[in-house]
Amino acid sequence: MAPKGDSLAICQLHRTLLFEVVTMATKGRGGASEIRVVLIGRLCAKGDVAVVQMGDPRAFANSWTVHMQTEMMDVLDEICENDAVQSAVVTSSKPGSFLVGVDVNEIQKCETKEDARLLSQYWQMMMDKFQYSPKPIVAAIDGWCVNGGLEFITACQYRVATKNPMTIFASRETRLGLMPSAGGTVRLTNLVGPYRALDMMLEGYAIRADAAKKIGLVQKVIDTQDSDYLEDVAIDSAREIVDKIIPLIPQRNNLLLKTQDYFYSFPKVRKLMFEHMRQKIWIYGDFSKRKVTVG
């Protein structure tokens, strides 16, 4: 058996070889070939930081397919069990795309309310596992981060984003007649406050990295489109979190957000906020005719 410290190196070699081959063909039912695609393009350890690079070779963008979810959970288990690794960085190999949400086909497979409830509970369990990871996880975001992707980064302990024009954040489930169902309604509200969270979730508008930092959605923004540099900054941030140079205190501890929390704690204020939101949805309810605003 290999030493425990070498497990990530072995995993990197294993996954890299599979990724280069792209698929493994196995015999399915009736003798037909069943193709399984390896979606984690790279898992390696850079010193005491594990770097996980998402990359679905079948698609233009990464999405939360069943395979992606399974592999990400397996990778997190490997990271948590490896004593040589103190933190992790999650990034994407797709230019202009970090993570664009769940696979709608998985939702369409739900035939009953119970099916949908169990699927939502599974997603919540998965996100909880990332949120409460004993080792800090840094999301290195370059490109689209929407829907399930947005839910995922709110479950990470730290978020670094680029000023790439393609880097946008949005929650657009309502445009599909859905709602964030992996715990994102709670996590987004904790990060940006109830008004901003409702605004993003109900209207589905997109914001860019600078606006995301201003409202507390991300902690660091860098002016680059170099994925290697983004990865290096994220790795440095992960180490600084472990060394307690970057404290993982709730972002809502700053005075402005504390004031907002106090303001929205009054029932009358919350009622006015909800009524304002209802009016906005009533006026702009036809999403097909609306222009998407980018902050």
C-alpha positions in Angstrom: 0.0 0.0 0.0 1.3 3.5 -0.9 2.1 5.9 1.9 -0.9 8.2 2.7 0.9 11.3 1.6 1.2 9.8 -1.9 -2.5 9.1 -2.4 -3.2 12.4 -4.2 -0.3 11.8 -6.5 -1.6 8.4 -7.4 -5.1 9.8 -7.8 -3.7 12.6 -10.1 -2.0 10.0 -12.3 -5.1 7.8 -12.3 -7.5 10.6 -13.2 -5.2 12.3 -15.7 -4.8 9.1 -17.6 -8.5 8.5 -17.7 -9.2 12.1 -18.7 -6.8 11.9 -21.6 -8.5 8.7 -22.8 -11.8 10.6 -22.1 -14.0 7.5 -21.8 -14.0 4.0 -20.5 -16.2 1.6 -22.4 -17.9 -1.1 -20.4 -20.6 -3.6 -21.3 -24.0 -2.5 -20.4 -27.4 -4.2 -20.6 -28.0 -6.1 -23.8 -24.4 -6.0 -24.7 -24.5 -2.3 -25.6 -21.5 -0.1 -24.7 -22.0 2.1 -21.7 -19.8 5.2 -21.8 -18.6 6.8 -18.5 -16.8 10.0 -18.9 -14.3 11.2 -16.3 -15.3 14.7 -15.3 -12.5 15.7 -12.9 -9.8 16.8 -15.3 -7.1 17.2 -12.8 -6.6 16.4 -9.1 -3.2 17.2 -7.8 -1.5 18.4 -4.6 0.6 21.6 -4.7 2.4 21.3 -1.5 -0.3 21.1 1.2 -3.1 22.4 -1.1 -5.2 20.0 -3.3 -6.2 21.5 -6.7 -9.4 20.1 -8.2 -10.0 21.1 -11.8 -13.5 20.4 -13.2 -13.7 19.6 -16.9 -16.5 17.8 -18.7 -15.0 16.7 -22.1 -18.5 16.1 -23.5 -19.9 19.6 -22.9 -19.2 23.2 -23.6 -19.7 24.0 -19.9 -19.6 22.2 -16.6 -22.9 21.3 -15.0 -24.0 19.3 -11.9 -24.6 16.0 -13.6 -24.9 12.8 -11.6 -21.3 11.9 -12.6 -20.0 15.3 -11.7 -21.7 15.1 -8.3 -20.4 11.6 -7.6 -16.8 12.5 -8.6 -16.8 15.7 -6.6 -18.0 13.9 -3.5 -15.3 11.2 -4.0 -12.6 13.8 -4.4 -13.7 15.6 -1.3 -13.5 12.4 0.7 -9.9 11.8 -0.6 -8.9 15.3 0.4 -10.4 15.1 3.9 -8.7 11.7 4.5 -5.2 12.8 3.4 -3.3 14.3 6.3 -0.7 15.9 4.0 -3.4 18.2 2.5 -4.6 21.1 4.6 -6.9 22.9 2.1 -8.3 22.7 -1.4 -8.9 24.9 -4.5 -11.7 24.1 -7.0 -11.4 25.6 -10.5 -12.5 24.8 -14.0 -10.7 23.9 -17.2 -13.5 25.4 -19.3 -12.7 28.9 -20.7 -15.5 31.3 -19.8 -17.4 28.7 -17.7 -16.9 27.7 -14.0 -20.2 25.9 -13.3 -23.6 26.5 -14.8 -26.0 24.5 -12.7 -27.7 21.2 -12.4 -28.5 19.0 -15.3 -32.2 19.7 -16.1 -32.6 16.2 -17.4 -32.1 14.9 -13.8 -35.0 17.1 -12.7 -37.2 15.9 -15.5 -36.7 12.3 -14.4 -38.6 13.0 -11.2 -42.1 11.5 -11.5 -43.5 12.3 -8.1 -43.1 15.0 -5.4 -41.3 12.4 -3.3 -38.7 12.0 -6.1 -38.2 15.7 -6.3 -37.9 16.0 -2.5 -35.3 13.2 -2.3 -33.3 14.8 -5.2 -33.3 18.2 -3.4 -32.3 16.5 -0.1 -29.4 14.8 -1.9 -28.2 18.1 -3.3 -28.5 19.8 0.1 -26.5 17.0 1.7 -23.8 17.4 -0.9 -23.5 21.1 -0.4 -23.5 20.7 3.4 -20.5 18.4 3.0 -18.6 21.1 1.2 -19.7 23.9 3.6 -18.8 21.9 6.7 -15.6 20.5 5.3 -12.9 20.3 8.0 -10.4 21.7 5.4 -11.1 25.1 3.8 -12.2 25.0 0.2 -11.5 28.0 -2.1 -13.5 28.5 -5.3 -11.4 30.0 -8.1 -14.0 31.4 -10.4 -13.4 32.4 -14.0 -16.5 32.5 -16.3 -20.1 31.7 -15.9 -21.2 30.8 -12.3 -25.0 30.4 -12.3 -27.7 28.5 -10.7 -26.2 25.3 -9.1 -22.8 26.8 -9.7 -23.8 29.8 -7.5 -25.1 27.5 -4.9 -21.8 25.6 -4.9 -19.6 28.6 -4.4 -21.8 29.8 -1.5 -21.0 26.4 0.2 -17.2 27.1 -0.2 -15.4 28.9 2.6 -13.7 31.4 0.3 -14.3 32.8 -3.2 -11.8 34.3 -5.6 -13.1 35.6 -9.0 -11.6 37.2 -12.1 -12.6 40.4 -13.9 -13.1 38.4 -17.0 -16.2 39.9 -18.8 -17.4 36.3 -19.0 -17.3 36.0 -15.2 -20.9 36.5 -14.0 -23.0 35.3 -11.1 -26.7 34.7 -11.4 -29.6 32.6 -9.9 -32.0 32.0 -12.7 -33.9 28.9 -11.6 -37.2 31.0 -11.4 -37.0 31.3 -15.2 -37.4 27.6 -15.4 -40.3 27.6 -12.9 -37.9 26.3 -10.2 -36.1 27.6 -7.1 -32.6 27.0 -5.7 -33.1 23.7 -3.9 -29.6 22.8 -2.6 -29.6 25.3 0.3 -28.7 28.3 -1.8 -31.6 30.4 -0.6 -30.2 30.3 2.9 -26.5 30.6 2.0 -27.0 33.4 -0.5 -29.1 35.3 2.1 -26.4 34.9 4.8 -23.8 36.3 2.4 -25.6 39.2 0.7 -28.6 39.9 2.9 -32.3 39.2 2.3 -33.1 42.1 -0.2 -30.1 41.4 -2.5 -30.7 37.6 -2.3 -34.4 37.9 -3.1 -33.6 40.4 -5.9 -31.1 37.9 -7.5 -33.3 34.9 -7.1 -36.6 36.3 -8.2 -35.3 38.5 -11.0 -32.5 36.3 -12.2 -30.2 39.2 -13.2 -26.5 38.7 -13.5 -23.7 40.6 -11.7 -20.0 40.8 -12.5 -17.1 40.1 -10.2 -16.7 43.7 -8.9 -20.4 44.0 -8.0 -20.2 40.5 -6.4 -17.4 41.6 -4.2 -19.2 44.8 -3.3 -22.3 42.9 -2.0 -20.2 40.3 -0.2 -20.7 37.4 -2.6 -16.9 37.0 -3.2 -14.0 38.0 -1.1 -11.3 38.7 -3.7 -11.3 39.9 -7.3 -8.2 39.8 -9.5 -7.8 41.5 -12.9 -6.6 38.6 -15.0 -7.8 36.1 -17.5 -4.8 33.8 -16.9 -6.1 30.6 -15.3 -2.7 29.7 -13.9 -2.4 33.0 -12.1 -6.0 32.6 -10.8 -5.0 29.2 -9.5 -1.9 30.6 -7.8 -3.8 33.3 -6.1 -6.4 30.8 -4.9 -3.7 28.5 -3.6 -2.1 31.4 -1.7 -5.5 32.3 -0.2 -6.1 28.7 0.9 -2.7 28.7 2.7 -3.4 32.0 4.3 -6.7 30.7 5.6 -5.0 27.7 7.2 -2.3 30.0 8.7 -5.1 32.2 10.0 -3.8 35.2 8.0 -7.2 35.3 6.3 -9.8 34.9 9.0 -12.9 33.0 8.0 -15.3 35.2 9.9 -18.8 35.8 8.6 -18.7 38.6 5.9 -21.9 40.0 7.4 -19.8 41.2 10.4 -19.0 44.6 8.7 -21.0 47.6 9.9 -23.1 48.2 6.8 -24.3 44.6 6.6 -25.0 44.5 10.3 -27.1 47.7 9.9 -29.0 46.0 7.0 -29.6 42.9 9.1 -31.0 45.1 12.0 -33.2 47.0 9.5 -34.7 43.9 8.0 -35.3 42.3 11.4 -38.4 44.4 11.8 -41.6 42.6 10.6 -43.0 45.8 9.0 -39.8 46.4 7.0 -39.8 42.7 5.8 -43.4 43.1 4.8 -42.6 46.2 2.7 -39.6 44.4 1.2 -41.7 41.4 0.1 -44.5 43.6 -1.2 -41.9 45.5 -3.3 -40.6 42.3 -4.7 -44.1 41.1 -5.6 -44.6 44.3 -7.5 -41.4 43.9 -9.4 -42.3 40.4 -10.4 -45.8 41.5 -11.3 -44.5 44.3 -13.5 -41.6 42.4 -15.0 -43.1 38.9 -14.8 -42.7 38.2 -18.5 -39.1 37.1 -18.5 -39.0 36.5 -22.2 -39.4 40.3 -22.9 -37.0 41.4 -20.2 -33.5 42.7 -20.7 -30.9 41.0 -18.4 -29.0 43.6 -16.4 -25.4 43.0 -15.5 -24.1 44.9 -12.5 
